[in-house]
Amino acid sequence: MDTPYQPNGTGFDALDELDRVDWSQLEHCYGKGVVSLGVAGDVSVAIAGDVSRSLAALRADPSLAITDGLYSNICHQGTVYQATAFAVPFIAAVVAGDVPDGIRVPLLALLGDISIGGSYVAPDGSHAGALGDHVDDLVTESLATSMERLSTIRTPRLVALIQAIQSLLVQSTDARRDAVEFAIDVALTPPASP
């Protein structure tokens, strides 16, 4: 499989480049390509089983896109897949752009969870981790390349999460996985009002 495509655009403009990836060839939680999971007209079910559509939904309904789409498809209960590695550059590009923190923060948390899942192998998909031949390496390399985009983020709690992810990419240890989990919790906690 090729190296994951890195979009040129940032923010929602990066989503205009989703067609540069052949999503139909990539394994995700529900199988390969687009997998129909349920009732026609149920938007939350329609994006589960479709990585590209989940990413595109970030424009219209970010909360649904992240929870019912991206977490469901590419980081399901902590397991990451081949499609995860190809989604990471788009997620990082959106985060690096001019988007509200209500989108940026949960997407950074998703990248943190992906880094944890990619840091070890899930034997036969029996628990969280990377599922598939060399998926751990592919996800880790995609994250490492994509994290460079996030250098413009200056919010301290988000910088701490980015640094924890980068540290885990350098060396996978339980302590560094715990540090990413802690940084995710801090990032997701709304700042106290003065």
Secondary structure, DSSP 8 states (H G I E B T S, - for coil): -------S--GGGGGGGGGGS-GGG-EETTEES----S-TT-HHHHHTT-HHHHHHTTTT-HHHIIIIIIIHHHEETTEE-HHHHHHHHHHHHHHHSS--HHHHHHHHHHHHHHHHHTTSB-GGGSSSEE-STTHHHHHHHHHHHHHGGGGG---HHHHHHHHHHHHHHH---HHHHHHHHHHHHHHHS-----
